[in-house]
Amino acid sequence: MKQRILWALVALNVLLVVTLAARLTGDNTAVAQAPGGAHRPADYLMIPGEVTGGASAVVYIIDTSNGLLGAMTYDDSTRQLSTMPPIDLARVFEQGPPANPRGAAVAPGARAPGR
């Protein structure tokens, strides 16, 4: 009986040593991403809004990974989903702000220079 327990413990120790050696000498590669730089899906931000002078609402969709802006609206009368072609936001923001057609902005209650 003691002989059988002794051999079972020896076999268990051999198994544990082999497992430890395999863990220490094995490949240490990261497998979080597929090889070749797989493209991850985009992150989307959806913002509900309303169209001025229209009867339907609009959902603005921003693709934050690719820098695109699009919009969708549902037309109840025709039962169709209308989409706007995507706009490249990088191109829009590189142009800078538009010129102020009304002149320099003045804070409420302040006097404009020269008056």
KAKARA-V167387 format. One record per pair of residues at least 4 apart in sequence whose C-alpha atoms are under 6 Angstrom apart, sorted by the first residue. I is the first residue (numbers start at 1). J is the second residue. D is the distance in whole Angstrom. If there is no record, write none. Layout:
I&J&D ; I&J&D
//
This chain:
22&26&6 ; 34&38&6 ; 42&65&5 ; 43&63&6 ; 43&64&6 ; 43&65&6 ; 44&62&6 ; 44&63&5 ; 45&61&6 ; 45&62&5 ; 46&60&6 ; 46&61&5 ; 47&59&6 ; 47&60&5 ; 48&59&4 ; 49&57&6 ; 49&58&5 ; 49&59&6 ; 50&57&5 ; 50&58&6 ; 58&72&6 ; 58&73&5 ; 59&71&6 ; 59&72&5 ; 60&70&6 ; 60&71&4 ; 61&69&6 ; 61&70&5 ; 61&71&6 ; 62&68&6 ; 62&69&5 ; 63&67&6 ; 63&68&5 ; 67&89&5 ; 68&86&6 ; 68&87&5 ; 68&88&5 ; 68&89&6 ; 69&86&5 ; 69&87&5 ; 70&84&6 ; 70&86&4 ; 71&83&6 ; 71&84&5 ; 72&82&6 ; 72&83&4 ; 73&81&6 ; 73&82&5 ; 74&80&6 ; 74&81&4 ; 75&79&5 ; 75&80&5
//
